[in-house]
Amino acid sequence: QVQLVESGGGLVQAGDSLRLSCAASGFTFSVYTMGWFRQAPGKERESVATISARFNTNYADSVKGRFTISRDNAKNTVYLQMNNLKLEDTAVYYCTRGRESDYWGQGTQVTVSS
């Protein structure tokens, strides 16, 4: 069955960096667009970044220039490198499969403190 398992979240200070990982299994990873969403307390879930099977990337305006999404098809893993973290980046981050985000991971908490 499809599984998406995120890791790498944690508590950091503003300006720090984190790298999230999402290990995928149960499907042909290389042919799918993969994405990262986040949901902050009291806010709607939002798309953060996507990477297509051809490695084309898209980012939310709020993270452009700070976050980088990448994938390693040999490891069935998608990454989110987050630099210069801000307080407003605090959220649960989810890995998703496909343009329709038909599968979601369980999420990993990222907390940015001042």
SERODREN-997884 format. One record per residue (C-alpha): residue in three letters; x, z, y. Coordinates in pm, whole numbers, padded with zeros to 5 digits, always signed. Each point is the difference from the previous one (the first is absolute). Example, Ala and Ser with C-alpha at 12.3 -4.5 7.8 and 13.67 -1.06 7.14 Angstrom:
# residues 2
Ala+01230+00780-00450/Ser+00137-00066+00344/
//
This chain:
# residues 114
Gln+00000+00000+00000/Val+00103-00046+00360/Gln+00198+00291+00140/Leu+00153+00049+00342/Val+00209+00312+00047/Glu+00133+00087+00344/Ser+00292+00229+00071/Gly+00233+00091+00282/Gly-00228+00179+00241/Gly+00090+00327+00162/Leu+00039+00208+00313/Val+00237-00141+00261/Gln+00067+00035+00368/Ala-00084-00257+00263/Gly+00268-00267+00009/Asp+00091+00041-00366/Ser-00033-00260-00274/Leu-00171-00009-00338/Arg-00028-00259-00273/Leu-00315-00016-00206/Ser-00004-00163-00341/Cys-00288-00127-00209/Ala+00060-00067-00367/Ala-00250-00247-00142/Ser-00095-00064-00360/Gly-00272-00164-00207/Phe-00002-00337+00175/Thr+00226-00290+00098/Phe+00147+00159+00310/Ser+00187-00301+00131/Val-00311-00212+00063/Tyr-00187+00254+00210/Thr+00005+00085+00365/Met+00073+00370+00033/Gly-00078+00227+00288/Trp+00021+00343+00153/Phe-00293+00173+00166/Arg-00016+00340+00161/Gln-00266+00249+00093/Ala+00051+00276+00251/Pro-00228+00304+00018/Gly-00325-00089+00172/Lys+00091-00367+00028/Glu-00095-00314-00186/Arg+00232-00148-00255/Glu+00221-00273+00149/Ser+00224-00271-00134/Val+00366+00066+00079/Ala+00182-00292-00158/Thr-00035-00271-00262/Ile+00241-00220-00189/Ser-00108-00313-00180/Ala+00125-00141-00326/Arg+00214-00232+00213/Phe+00140+00298+00191/Asn-00192-00072+00320/Thr-00060+00323+00186/Asn-00256+00129+00249/Tyr-00006+00326+00192/Ala-00240+00204+00205/Asp+00095-00011+00367/Ser+00055+00375-00004/Val+00289-00027-00248/Lys+00162-00332+00089/Gly+00371+00039+00052/Arg+00005+00341-00172/Phe-00133-00063-00352/Thr+00119-00254-00255/Ile-00184-00094-00316/Ser+00194-00149-00289/Arg-00040-00063-00369/Asp+00218-00015-00309/Asn-00175-00209-00260/Ala+00258+00089-00264/Lys-00101+00366+00039/Asn-00371-00060+00069/Thr+00038+00209+00310/Val-00102-00034+00362/Tyr+00166+00203+00273/Leu-00079+00112+00350/Gln+00300+00091+00210/Met-00115+00208+00294/Asn+00240+00058+00286/Asn-00037+00185+00329/Leu-00304+00184-00130/Lys-00250+00127+00252/Leu-00253+00282-00011/Glu-00278-00256-00026/Asp+00148-00136-00324/Thr-00117+00316-00175/Ala-00239-00114-00272/Val-00052-00052-00369/Tyr+00159-00331-00091/Tyr-00149-00215-00273/Cys+00137-00296-00190/Thr-00248-00280-00072/Arg-00015-00312-00210/Gly-00107-00340+00115/Arg-00151-00146+00316/Glu-00324+00176-00083/Ser+00174+00333-00076/Asp-00185+00025-00328/Tyr+00218+00282-00133/Trp+00140+00302+00183/Gly+00256+00260-00083/Gln-00065+00371+00031/Gly+00180+00023+00332/Thr+00302+00185+00132/Gln-00005+00233+00298/Val+00224-00068+00298/Thr+00012+00271+00262/Val+00197-00045+00320/Ser+00069+00310+00207/Ser+00137+00037+00352/
//
